Amino acid sequence: MSSLETKFLNITFPNPFILAAGPPTAKAALVIEAFKAGWGGAVLKTISLEPTPLPKPRLHVIKSGKDKRGMLDIELFSNLPINRWEDEIDMIRASYPDHPLIASVAGGGQPYDWQEVIRCLEPHGVNAFEMNVSCPSFAGEKGEKLGQNPEALKKAVSWVREATKLPVIVKLTPNVTNINSFARIAMEAGADAFTISNSLLGLGGIDLDTFSPLPNLDGLGICGGYGGPALKPVSLRCTASVAKALPLPILGCGGISNWRDAAEYLAAGASAVEICTAVMWDGINIISGLTKGLERYINEKGFSAAADITGKALPNIVTFPDLDLSIDLVAAIDKNLCNGCGICIKACASGAYQAITLVENKAWVELLECDGCGLCVGVCPLNAVQLVQRGHKELIPFI
Ligand SMILES: Cc1cc2nc3c(=O)[nH]c(=O)nc-3n(C[C@H](O)[C@H](O)[C@H](O)COP(=O)(O)O)c2cc1C
């Protein structure tokens, strides 16, 4: 058995990397290509009784200089009718009869909306249903409006539970004050697992010539789903929070770009992960770097499976009163690595304790001023700064 093989809800995934519901799973041909490339599974683009039209444009990539930080989308559910999805699933199953395939489904405030979608799709051979109660762009009773309303969420999960014996995964929204309480409602209504999370509600930006929101549809725009790297700390926090509170398994999702991000989600309590934006930006072939990197990490750490990572960080995620505030650290500069660029000096001068100056073209720390905040460690492009115990002998090579 490969160390990446992952059991989730009694479904065996060849690896824990799953395509999240979105453009990369919007038709059979894409999913087939992805399985060929090595993806462990796929969640189909959300299917509902009525297809939803696609706004054009619907994506706005948020950049800082040339670097992509995140992406704002105003896409709703699939624009394909449900009978077309029945054919698409048949096509996937003709090529991949057993590969893990999850149907993302959505409805509104009536049992029929949900149950009819399940009734149509289940005979075509999906392994589980993922309930989308978390799409941020909907104005009515669907999407995250449903996932933010305790009563509506409870009813929707119980209707889906009633309609199928297949596993029911609820994809939660991070746009709530207390995600644990919504996870608990879903669990008590019959959910088997969670996907954590869908995207954050955001406003992509404003065109300063026309004052149109971005993406701009003839001068108008709406708030939408913010995903990609900037989402990771939020969804990771939500994952850890639910993993600590409830016993159900979790698919981590949000801002995963590489195997390290994925391993962090596992350590925060996920059993496998879903990825959308990174695939849209860099293509399905990122899967080879993801699997190779995670496999190497598992071997190096002496684990035997990805499952061994799950929850490893949870005991260490505590609250403020649990922290040891007597720890006293200071910055230490490795003079062999420092090139005197001054980035840490600028940061410390305005954002910290004015403890770093330039001496003989190298950064130099005034230890009495340094408060050990760690800003210089984070901004140094050369990894030339570290924090050490105040007065510790490790300081000696550095000063
Ligand atoms: C253009 C676009 C369309 C999406 N459509 C869906 C969808 O139909 N159903 C769903 O549950 N999530 C949808 N998502 C959300 C993703 O599945 C994912 O939860 C979110 O983007 C965060 O993950 P990421 O940072 O890896 O993109 C969509 C995301 C994007 C960017």
The ligand as an SDF file (V2000), in Angstrom:
LIG
                    3D

 31 33  0  0  0  0  0  0  0  0999 V2000
  -14.4370   30.1480   -9.8540 C   0  0  0  0  0  0  0  0  0  0  0  0
  -14.7630   29.3220   -8.6600 C   0  0  0  0  0  0  0  0  0  0  0  0
  -15.9220   28.5570   -8.6380 C   0  0  0  0  0  0  0  0  0  0  0  0
  -16.2540   27.7950   -7.5150 C   0  0  0  0  0  0  0  0  0  0  0  0
  -17.3810   27.0370   -7.5400 N   0  0  0  0  0  0  0  0  0  0  0  0
  -17.7020   26.2910   -6.4630 C   0  0  0  0  0  0  0  0  0  0  0  0
  -18.8330   25.4380   -6.4890 C   0  0  0  0  0  0  0  0  0  0  0  0
  -19.5310   25.3070   -7.4930 O   0  0  0  0  0  0  0  0  0  0  0  0
  -19.1290   24.7520   -5.3540 N   0  0  0  0  0  0  0  0  0  0  0  0
  -18.3860   24.8330   -4.2260 C   0  0  0  0  0  0  0  0  0  0  0  0
  -18.6970   24.1930   -3.2280 O   0  0  0  0  0  0  0  0  0  0  0  0
  -17.2650   25.6130   -4.1960 N   0  0  0  0  0  0  0  0  0  0  0  0
  -16.9190   26.3170   -5.2800 C   0  0  0  0  0  0  0  0  0  0  0  0
  -15.7920   27.0860   -5.2630 N   0  0  0  0  0  0  0  0  0  0  0  0
  -14.9900   27.1560   -4.0210 C   0  0  0  0  0  0  0  0  0  0  0  0
  -13.8390   26.1580   -4.0480 C   0  0  0  0  0  0  0  0  0  0  0  0
  -14.2930   24.8260   -4.1340 O   0  0  0  0  0  0  0  0  0  0  0  0
  -12.9850   26.3010   -2.7770 C   0  0  0  0  0  0  0  0  0  0  0  0
  -13.7850   25.9720   -1.6620 O   0  0  0  0  0  0  0  0  0  0  0  0
  -12.4470   27.7030   -2.5630 C   0  0  0  0  0  0  0  0  0  0  0  0
  -12.0680   28.2940   -3.7810 O   0  0  0  0  0  0  0  0  0  0  0  0
  -11.2520   27.6800   -1.6070 C   0  0  0  0  0  0  0  0  0  0  0  0
  -10.2550   26.8010   -2.0520 O   0  0  0  0  0  0  0  0  0  0  0  0
   -8.9790   27.2990   -2.9050 P   0  0  0  0  0  0  0  0  0  0  0  0
   -8.3010   28.3720   -2.1140 O   0  0  0  0  0  0  0  0  0  0  0  0
   -8.1520   26.0630   -3.1030 O   0  0  0  0  0  0  0  0  0  0  0  0
   -9.5200   27.8320   -4.1830 O   0  0  0  0  0  0  0  0  0  0  0  0
  -15.4140   27.8190   -6.3890 C   0  0  0  0  0  0  0  0  0  0  0  0
  -14.2400   28.5610   -6.4120 C   0  0  0  0  0  0  0  0  0  0  0  0
  -13.8870   29.3070   -7.5370 C   0  0  0  0  0  0  0  0  0  0  0  0
  -12.6050   30.0660   -7.5470 C   0  0  0  0  0  0  0  0  0  0  0  0
  1  2  1  0
  2  3  1  0
  2 30  2  0
  3  4  2  0
  4  5  1  0
  4 28  1  0
  5  6  2  0
  6  7  1  0
  6 13  1  0
  7  8  2  0
  7  9  1  0
  9 10  1  0
 10 11  2  0
 10 12  1  0
 12 13  2  0
 13 14  1  0
 14 15  1  0
 14 28  1  0
 15 16  1  0
 16 17  1  0
 16 18  1  0
 18 19  1  0
 18 20  1  0
 20 21  1  0
 20 22  1  0
 22 23  1  0
 23 24  1  0
 24 25  2  0
 24 26  1  0
 24 27  1  0
 28 29  2  0
 29 30  1  0
 30 31  1  0
M  END
$$$$
